[in-house]
Amino acid sequence: MEEELRVRLNDHQPSKIFPVKPKSTPKTLSKPETPDSRYWSSFKPHSIPNLVSSISAVAFSPIPPHSFAVAHSTTVSLFSSNTLTTSRRFSFKDVVSSVSFRSDGALLAASDLSGTVQVFDVKERMALRSLRSHKAAARFVKYPVHDKLHLVSGGDDGVVKYWDVAGGTVISDLIGHKDYVRCGDCSPVNDSMFATGSYDHTIKVWDARVGNSKWIAEINHGAPVEDIVYLPSGGMIATAGLNSVKVWDLIGGGRMVCSMESHNKTVTCLSVGRMGLEGENRIVSCSLDGYMKVFDYGRGKVTYSMRFPAPLMSVGISPDSSVRVVGGSNGMVFAGKKKKKARDEEEKKKASVMSFWSVKSEVDESRRRALRPSYFRYFQRGQSEKPSKDDYLVKESKGVKLTRHDKLLKKFRHKEALVSVLEEKKPADVVAVMEELVARRKIVKCVSNLEEGELGLLLGFLQRYCTVERYSKLLMALTKKVLETRGEEINGKEEFKGILRNLKREVNQEIKIQQSLLEIQGVIAPLMRIAGR
């Protein structure tokens, strides 16, 4: 039976053969790489944790190496762009809402929820001005791009204020918004123009030169405005409200150019970033949905998107486009630093482009140098070479050496400056410092804060020089003020009795001299009148 079955199987021939194909595996649908995605993904991520509270604002210094300030809770931390480590901290009494650097990077302005705007010296880490005029929380503060003397701020009182920083006064109150003013930005081409956004759904453009404090343009975003930023041309602005980002043409009368509604939640902040050293500008937006999106407003489309593990509150791009900083609501700073290789490629590309146009100028410069053979002799001679008779000697100007009290005045340490100059016992310098304190309106505060030994120095100086004719006008008034403010302390001390006794004797003697002079004047005046006839 088995043999018969085997024979049948061997005799059977297949009628048709079908080729067998390997089973196909599904392919992943990957998007083609674009210049935008290649550029924005080239930032190497760095996380800066443990800043406790939500990151409310980020600002970059306009001068190299472009350090950046991060506002979190009641603190502003200054970070190095090279190492991404903290270098300085500034403390406030309330939650900080906004920060801004001056054009030279020397000063930092910050606003808080108490309505105060403070100006700090970045190097000395000390507060130079405290500007108080807002009746509610101050939400934004901005330095104009090139103006070092003025500030713009806005707050929940609905008022935009234009400040004179040196005088600490408000130049103009710009009233027009009907709800909280939450954001603002200054024009990159005109220091007198700035735009503000409010929860009344409007953006108003102001000109500080307009006398009646009236806005010059108004745009309706259609939703509460969370952030506003000028584009580099100065003729267009981008605004954020709810989940949309809109670009407006100010020169065209406030016409909307394009709109981007790619976010799922409220857009909290905007920034403008440049793709490389010579690349195109892009709008960078962050939202509560945790996404950072890059918007090409020239083509009206989103070119890059990146997800973060927390709702995003602030964003900043360094002026040289080498560092990107995003602040989260969980106290994390998501920093991105350009990879060294990508940065070197950009610099080589720029150098190659520049070299093509600079060949002719370099040839001309070399020819000009070749025509002057004295250059070679100049660089070959040593430091010990003496000048010849025909050489013109240029003397280096020596800097002015400041005294100790001048240095203290420069640092606004008024009381220490007064004590220092009193110890030097130079009456002209002492009176000069007192006149400066009177001009700054700090003389009464200094007198009130003097300790017992320092008060003795001041009383001894007043006793010796208050009747000297050159200084009497200032010192007599100051003596009266000292006795009024510190009279109880002076009367109760034994060591001051001798000084008071001598002071009283000097004043009485001066009064007698003045009376004698008046008597002589009364005798001489009629004789001079007769002689004049």
C-alpha positions as CSV (number, residue, x, y, z in Angstrom):
1,M,0.0,0.0,0.0
2,E,2.8,2.4,0.9
3,E,4.7,1.6,-2.3
4,E,1.6,2.2,-4.4
5,L,1.1,5.7,-2.7
6,R,4.7,6.6,-3.3
7,V,4.4,5.7,-7.0
8,R,1.3,7.9,-7.4
9,L,3.0,10.9,-5.8
10,N,6.1,10.5,-8.1
11,D,3.9,10.3,-11.2
12,H,2.0,13.6,-10.3
13,Q,3.3,16.7,-12.2
14,P,2.4,20.3,-11.2
15,S,0.4,22.0,-13.9
16,K,1.7,25.6,-13.2
17,I,4.4,27.2,-11.1
18,F,3.8,30.6,-9.3
19,P,6.9,32.6,-8.1
20,V,6.8,33.4,-4.3
21,K,7.5,37.0,-3.4
22,P,8.9,38.0,0.1
23,K,6.4,39.5,2.4
24,S,6.7,43.3,2.3
25,T,7.2,45.2,5.6
26,P,5.5,48.6,6.2
27,K,7.7,51.6,5.6
28,T,7.7,54.6,8.0
29,L,6.5,57.8,6.5
30,S,9.2,60.3,7.4
31,K,9.0,63.9,6.3
32,P,11.8,65.2,4.0
33,E,14.4,67.3,5.8
34,T,14.1,71.0,5.2
35,P,16.6,73.8,5.8
36,D,14.4,75.0,8.8
37,S,14.3,71.6,10.4
38,R,18.0,71.1,9.9
39,Y,18.8,74.4,11.5
40,W,16.5,74.4,14.5
41,S,17.3,70.8,15.3
42,S,21.0,71.6,15.4
43,F,20.7,73.2,18.9
44,K,22.2,70.9,21.5
45,P,19.6,70.7,24.4
46,H,20.6,71.7,27.9
47,S,18.2,71.8,30.9
48,I,18.6,74.1,33.8
49,P,16.4,72.8,36.7
50,N,15.6,73.9,40.2
51,L,14.4,77.5,39.6
52,V,11.5,76.7,41.9
53,S,8.8,78.7,40.1
54,S,7.4,79.4,36.6
55,I,9.8,81.2,34.2
56,S,7.9,84.5,33.6
57,A,10.4,86.2,31.3
58,V,13.7,85.8,29.4
59,A,15.9,88.6,28.0
60,F,19.3,88.5,26.2
61,S,22.0,91.2,26.5
62,P,22.5,93.0,23.2
63,I,26.3,92.9,23.5
64,P,28.6,89.9,23.3
65,P,28.9,87.4,24.9
66,H,25.1,87.8,25.1
67,S,24.4,86.7,28.7
68,F,20.7,86.2,29.4
69,A,18.4,87.1,32.3
70,V,15.7,84.7,33.6
71,A,12.8,85.9,35.8
72,H,11.4,83.3,38.2
73,S,9.3,84.1,41.3
74,T,10.9,87.1,43.1
75,T,14.4,86.6,41.6
76,V,16.1,87.5,38.3
77,S,19.1,85.2,37.6
78,L,21.8,86.1,35.1
79,F,23.3,83.2,33.1
80,S,26.4,83.0,30.9
81,S,25.6,82.0,27.3
82,N,28.9,80.1,27.0
83,T,28.6,77.9,30.1
84,L,24.8,78.2,30.8
85,T,25.6,78.7,34.5
86,T,24.4,81.4,37.0
87,S,26.7,84.4,37.4
88,R,24.5,86.8,39.4
89,R,21.1,87.1,41.1
90,F,18.9,90.0,41.8
91,S,16.1,89.9,44.5
92,F,12.7,91.6,44.5
93,K,9.9,92.1,47.0
94,D,7.3,90.6,44.7
95,V,7.0,88.2,41.7
96,V,9.0,89.5,38.7
97,S,6.9,89.8,35.5
98,S,9.3,91.2,32.9
99,V,13.0,92.0,32.2
100,S,14.9,94.1,29.6
101,F,18.5,95.0,29.0
102,R,19.7,98.5,27.9
103,S,21.4,98.8,24.5
104,D,24.9,98.8,26.0
105,G,24.1,95.8,28.3
106,A,25.2,97.8,31.4
107,L,21.8,98.2,33.0
108,L,18.9,95.7,33.5
109,A,15.3,96.9,34.1
110,A,12.7,94.6,35.7
111,S,9.0,95.0,36.7
112,D,7.2,93.2,39.4
113,L,3.6,92.6,40.6
114,S,3.8,95.3,43.2
115,G,3.8,97.9,40.4
116,T,7.5,98.8,40.8
117,V,10.0,99.1,38.0
118,Q,13.6,98.7,39.2
119,V,16.9,99.5,37.3
120,F,20.0,97.5,38.2
121,D,23.7,97.9,37.4
122,V,24.6,94.5,36.0
123,K,28.3,94.6,37.1
124,E,27.8,96.1,40.6
125,R,24.6,94.2,41.2
126,M,22.9,97.2,42.9
127,A,19.6,99.0,42.4
128,L,20.1,102.4,40.8
129,R,16.5,103.5,40.5
130,S,13.1,102.4,41.8
131,L,10.3,103.8,39.7
132,R,6.9,103.7,41.4
133,S,3.9,105.1,39.7
134,H,1.7,102.1,38.6
135,K,-1.3,101.6,40.8
136,A,-1.5,97.9,40.0
137,A,0.9,95.1,38.9
138,A,3.4,96.2,36.3
139,R,3.4,93.5,33.5
140,F,6.1,94.6,31.1
141,V,9.1,96.9,30.8
142,K,11.2,97.7,27.8
143,Y,14.3,99.7,26.9
144,P,14.1,101.3,23.5
145,V,16.6,99.8,21.1
146,H,19.2,102.6,21.1
147,D,17.8,105.0,23.7
148,K,19.7,104.8,27.1
149,L,17.7,107.4,29.0
150,H,14.0,106.3,28.8
151,L,11.9,103.3,29.6
152,V,8.4,102.1,28.6
153,S,6.2,100.1,31.1
154,G,2.6,99.0,31.3
155,G,0.5,97.2,33.9
156,D,-2.9,96.1,35.2
157,D,-4.0,99.7,35.8
158,G,-4.4,100.1,32.0
159,V,-1.8,102.9,31.7
160,V,1.4,102.9,29.6
161,K,4.1,105.0,31.1
162,Y,7.1,106.6,29.4
163,W,9.9,107.2,32.0
164,D,12.9,109.4,32.4
165,V,15.2,107.0,34.1
166,A,17.8,109.5,35.2
167,G,15.3,111.7,36.9
168,G,13.1,108.8,38.1
169,T,10.0,110.6,36.8
170,V,7.1,109.8,34.4
171,I,7.3,111.9,31.2
172,S,3.9,111.0,30.0
173,D,1.0,108.7,31.0
174,L,-0.5,107.1,27.8
175,I,-4.1,106.3,28.5
176,G,-6.2,104.5,25.9
177,H,-6.5,100.8,26.8
178,K,-9.7,99.7,28.6
179,D,-8.3,96.6,30.3
180,Y,-5.0,95.2,31.6
181,V,-1.9,96.1,29.5
182,R,0.0,92.8,29.4
183,C,2.8,93.3,26.8
184,G,4.7,95.8,24.7
185,D,7.7,96.2,22.4
186,C,9.8,99.1,21.0
187,S,10.4,99.8,17.4
188,P,13.9,98.7,16.1
189,V,14.1,101.7,13.7
190,N,12.6,104.6,15.8
191,D,13.3,105.0,19.6
192,S,10.2,107.2,20.1
193,M,7.7,104.6,18.8
194,F,6.4,101.5,20.6
195,A,3.4,99.2,20.5
196,T,1.4,97.8,23.5
197,G,-1.1,94.9,23.7
198,S,-4.0,94.6,26.1
199,Y,-6.8,92.3,27.3
200,D,-9.3,94.6,25.6
201,H,-8.3,92.8,22.3
202,T,-6.5,95.9,20.9
203,I,-2.9,96.8,20.0
204,K,-2.1,100.5,20.1
205,V,1.0,102.1,18.5
206,W,2.3,105.2,20.4
207,D,4.8,107.9,19.5
208,A,6.4,109.6,22.5
209,R,6.8,112.8,20.5
210,V,3.0,113.3,20.2
211,G,2.0,115.9,22.7
212,N,-1.5,114.9,23.5
213,S,-0.6,111.3,24.6
214,K,-2.8,109.8,21.9
215,W,-2.1,106.6,20.1
216,I,-1.3,106.9,16.4
217,A,-2.6,103.5,15.3
218,E,-5.0,100.9,16.7
219,I,-5.5,97.2,15.6
220,N,-8.0,94.7,16.9
221,H,-6.5,91.2,17.4
222,G,-9.9,89.6,18.2
223,A,-8.8,88.1,21.5
224,P,-6.9,89.1,24.6
225,V,-3.3,90.0,23.5
226,E,-0.7,88.0,25.4
227,D,2.5,89.1,23.6
228,I,3.7,91.5,20.9
229,V,7.0,91.7,19.0
230,Y,8.3,94.1,16.3
231,L,9.7,92.4,13.2
232,P,13.3,93.6,12.2
233,S,12.0,95.9,9.4
234,G,10.1,98.0,11.9
235,G,7.1,98.2,9.6
236,M,5.4,95.0,10.8
237,I,4.4,93.5,14.2
238,A,3.4,90.0,15.3
239,T,0.8,89.5,18.1
240,A,-0.3,86.5,20.1
241,G,-3.8,85.9,21.5
242,L,-5.6,82.7,22.4
243,N,-4.2,80.0,20.0
244,S,-3.3,82.3,17.1
245,V,-0.3,84.4,16.0
246,K,-1.1,87.2,13.6
247,V,1.3,89.5,11.5
248,W,0.2,93.1,10.8
249,D,1.5,95.7,8.4
250,L,1.7,99.0,10.2
251,I,2.8,100.9,7.1
252,G,-0.2,99.6,5.2
253,G,-2.6,100.9,7.8
254,G,-2.8,98.0,10.1
255,R,-3.6,95.3,7.5
256,M,-3.3,91.7,8.6
257,V,-0.7,90.0,6.4
258,C,-1.1,86.4,7.7
259,S,-2.3,84.3,10.6
260,M,-1.1,81.1,12.2
261,E,-3.4,78.9,14.3
262,S,-1.3,75.8,14.8
263,H,-1.3,75.7,18.6
264,N,-4.0,73.9,20.6
265,K,-3.9,76.2,23.7
266,T,-3.1,79.9,24.5
267,V,0.1,81.3,22.9
268,T,2.0,82.9,25.8
269,C,5.1,84.4,24.2
270,L,6.8,85.4,20.9
271,S,10.3,86.0,19.8
272,V,12.1,86.7,16.5
273,G,15.0,84.5,15.6
274,R,17.4,84.5,12.6
275,M,18.4,81.3,10.8
276,G,22.2,81.7,11.1
277,L,24.3,84.8,10.7
278,E,22.9,85.8,7.3
279,G,19.6,83.8,7.2
280,E,16.0,84.7,7.1
281,N,14.0,85.8,10.1
282,R,11.4,83.6,11.7
283,I,8.8,84.1,14.4
284,V,9.2,81.7,17.3
285,S,6.0,81.1,19.4
286,C,5.5,79.1,22.6
287,S,2.2,77.9,24.1
288,L,0.6,76.2,27.1
289,D,0.3,73.1,25.0
290,G,4.1,72.6,25.4
291,Y,4.9,73.2,21.7
292,M,7.5,75.6,20.3
293,K,6.7,76.4,16.7
294,V,8.7,78.3,14.1
295,F,6.6,80.4,11.7
296,D,7.9,81.6,8.3
297,Y,5.8,84.8,7.9
298,G,7.1,85.3,4.3
299,R,5.4,82.1,3.1
300,G,2.7,82.0,5.8
301,K,3.4,78.5,7.1
302,V,4.9,76.6,10.1
303,T,8.3,75.3,9.2
304,Y,9.3,73.6,12.5
305,S,7.7,72.3,15.6
306,M,9.2,71.0,18.9
307,R,7.5,69.4,22.0
308,F,8.6,70.1,25.6
309,P,7.5,68.3,28.7
310,A,5.7,71.3,30.3
311,P,3.6,74.3,29.4
312,L,5.8,77.1,28.1
313,M,5.7,80.6,29.5
314,S,8.7,82.5,27.8
315,V,11.1,82.3,25.0
316,G,14.3,84.1,23.8
317,I,16.8,83.9,21.0
318,S,20.3,85.4,21.3
319,P,21.2,88.2,18.9
320,D,23.9,86.0,17.3
321,S,21.4,83.1,17.0
322,S,23.7,80.7,18.9
323,V,21.5,80.2,22.0
324,R,17.8,79.4,22.3
325,V,16.1,79.6,25.8
326,V,12.6,78.4,26.6
327,G,11.1,78.8,30.1
328,G,8.5,76.3,31.4
329,S,5.8,76.6,34.0
330,N,7.5,73.9,36.2
331,G,10.6,76.1,36.8
332,M,12.7,74.4,34.1
333,V,14.8,76.4,31.6
334,F,15.1,74.4,28.3
335,A,18.3,76.0,26.8
336,G,19.6,75.0,23.4
337,K,23.1,75.9,22.3
338,K,24.2,75.8,18.7
339,K,26.5,72.8,18.0
340,K,30.1,73.9,17.3
341,K,30.3,72.1,14.0
342,A,27.2,73.8,12.6
343,R,28.4,77.2,13.9
344,D,31.8,76.8,12.2
345,E,30.1,75.8,8.9
346,E,28.0,79.0,9.1
347,E,31.0,81.2,9.8
348,K,32.9,79.5,6.8
349,K,30.0,80.1,4.5
350,K,29.8,83.8,5.5
351,A,33.6,84.1,5.2
352,S,33.5,82.6,1.7
353,V,30.7,85.0,0.6
354,M,32.5,88.0,2.1
355,S,35.9,87.0,0.6
356,F,34.5,87.2,-3.0
357,W,33.5,90.8,-2.5
358,S,36.5,91.8,-0.5
359,V,39.2,90.6,-3.0
360,K,39.4,93.9,-4.8
361,S,39.5,95.9,-1.6
362,E,42.3,93.7,-0.2
363,V,44.4,94.2,-3.4
364,D,43.9,97.9,-3.3
365,E,44.8,98.0,0.4
366,S,48.0,96.0,-0.3
367,R,49.0,98.4,-3.0
368,R,48.5,101.3,-0.7
369,R,50.7,99.6,1.9
370,A,53.3,98.9,-0.7
371,L,53.6,102.6,-1.5
372,R,54.7,103.3,2.0
373,P,58.0,101.6,2.8
374,S,58.3,103.3,6.2
375,Y,55.7,100.8,7.6
376,F,58.3,98.0,7.6
377,R,60.9,100.1,9.5
378,Y,58.2,101.2,12.0
379,F,57.3,97.6,12.9
380,Q,60.9,96.4,13.0
381,R,62.2,98.9,15.5
382,G,62.2,97.9,19.2
383,Q,60.7,99.5,22.3
384,S,64.0,101.1,23.3
385,E,64.3,103.0,20.0
386,K,64.5,106.8,20.7
387,P,62.5,109.2,18.5
388,S,64.3,111.2,15.9
389,K,64.2,115.0,15.7
390,D,61.5,115.0,13.0
391,D,59.2,112.7,15.0
392,Y,56.1,114.2,16.6
393,L,55.7,112.9,20.2
394,V,52.1,112.2,21.2
395,K,51.7,112.0,25.0
396,E,49.2,109.6,26.4
397,S,46.4,111.4,28.3
398,K,46.3,110.4,31.9
399,G,42.9,109.5,33.4
400,V,41.6,111.5,36.2
401,K,42.3,109.9,39.6
402,L,39.2,109.9,41.7
403,T,39.4,110.4,45.5
404,R,37.7,108.0,47.9
405,H,34.7,110.2,48.5
406,D,34.2,110.7,44.7
407,K,34.2,106.9,44.2
408,L,31.6,106.5,47.0
409,L,29.4,109.2,45.5
410,K,29.6,107.4,42.2
411,K,28.3,104.3,43.9
412,F,25.5,106.2,45.6
413,R,26.9,105.5,49.1
414,H,26.2,109.0,50.4
415,K,26.7,108.7,54.1
416,E,30.1,106.9,53.7
417,A,31.2,109.7,51.3
418,L,30.3,112.4,53.8
419,V,32.2,110.7,56.6
420,S,35.2,110.0,54.4
421,V,35.6,113.6,53.3
422,L,35.1,114.9,57.0
423,E,38.0,112.7,58.0
424,E,40.3,114.3,55.4
425,K,39.7,117.7,57.0
426,K,39.8,119.7,53.7
427,P,37.0,122.3,54.0
428,A,36.6,123.0,50.3
429,D,36.1,119.2,49.6
430,V,33.7,118.9,52.5
431,V,31.6,121.8,51.3
432,A,31.6,120.4,47.7
433,V,30.4,117.0,48.9
434,M,27.7,118.7,51.0
435,E,26.5,120.7,47.9
436,E,26.3,117.5,45.9
437,L,24.2,115.8,48.6
438,V,21.9,118.9,48.7
439,A,21.5,118.6,44.9
440,R,20.7,114.9,45.3
441,R,18.3,115.6,48.2
442,K,20.2,113.2,50.5
443,I,21.8,115.6,53.0
444,V,19.0,115.3,55.6
445,K,18.9,111.5,55.3
446,C,22.7,111.3,55.8
447,V,22.6,113.5,58.9
448,S,19.8,111.4,60.4
449,N,21.8,108.1,59.9
450,L,25.1,109.4,61.3
451,E,26.5,107.5,64.3
452,E,27.7,109.2,67.5
453,G,31.4,109.5,66.5
454,E,30.5,110.6,62.9
455,L,28.1,113.2,64.3
456,G,30.9,114.6,66.4
457,L,33.1,115.0,63.3
458,L,30.3,116.9,61.6
459,L,29.6,119.2,64.6
460,G,33.4,119.9,64.9
461,F,33.5,120.9,61.2
462,L,30.5,123.2,61.5
463,Q,31.9,124.9,64.6
464,R,35.1,125.7,62.9
465,Y,33.9,126.8,59.5
466,C,30.2,127.9,59.8
467,T,31.3,131.6,60.2
468,V,33.8,131.6,57.3
469,E,32.4,133.9,54.6
470,R,32.8,131.5,51.7
471,Y,30.9,128.7,53.4
472,S,28.6,130.4,55.8
473,K,25.5,130.4,53.5
474,L,25.4,126.6,53.3
475,L,26.9,125.7,56.7
476,M,24.6,128.0,58.7
477,A,21.5,126.4,57.2
478,L,23.0,123.0,57.7
479,T,23.9,123.7,61.4
480,K,20.3,124.7,62.0
481,K,19.0,121.5,60.4
482,V,21.4,119.3,62.4
483,L,20.3,120.9,65.7
484,E,16.7,120.4,64.8
485,T,16.9,116.8,63.7
486,R,19.5,115.5,66.3
487,G,19.0,118.1,69.1
488,E,17.9,115.6,71.7
489,E,20.9,113.3,71.2
490,I,23.3,116.2,71.2
491,N,22.0,117.7,74.4
492,G,22.2,114.3,76.2
493,K,25.9,113.7,75.5
494,E,28.8,115.1,77.6
495,E,31.3,115.1,74.7
496,F,29.2,117.4,72.6
497,K,28.9,120.1,75.3
498,G,32.3,121.7,74.5
499,I,31.5,121.7,70.8
500,L,28.1,123.4,71.4
501,R,29.7,126.0,73.7
502,N,32.3,126.9,71.1
503,L,29.7,127.0,68.4
504,K,27.5,129.3,70.4
505,R,30.5,131.6,71.1
506,E,31.5,131.7,67.4
507,V,27.9,132.6,66.3
508,N,27.6,135.3,69.0
509,Q,30.9,136.8,67.9
510,E,29.8,136.7,64.3
511,I,26.6,138.5,65.2
512,K,28.5,141.3,67.0
513,I,30.8,141.7,64.0
514,Q,27.8,142.0,61.7
515,Q,26.2,144.6,64.0
516,S,29.4,146.6,64.1
517,L,29.6,146.5,60.3
518,L,26.0,147.7,60.0
519,E,26.8,150.6,62.3
520,I,29.8,151.6,60.2
521,Q,27.7,151.3,57.1
522,G,25.1,153.6,58.6
523,V,27.8,156.3,59.3
524,I,29.5,155.9,55.9
525,A,26.4,155.8,53.7
526,P,25.3,159.5,54.2
527,L,28.9,160.7,53.7
528,M,29.1,158.7,50.4
529,R,25.8,160.2,49.3
530,I,27.1,163.8,50.0
531,A,30.4,163.0,48.2
532,G,28.4,161.8,45.2
533,R,26.6,165.1,44.9
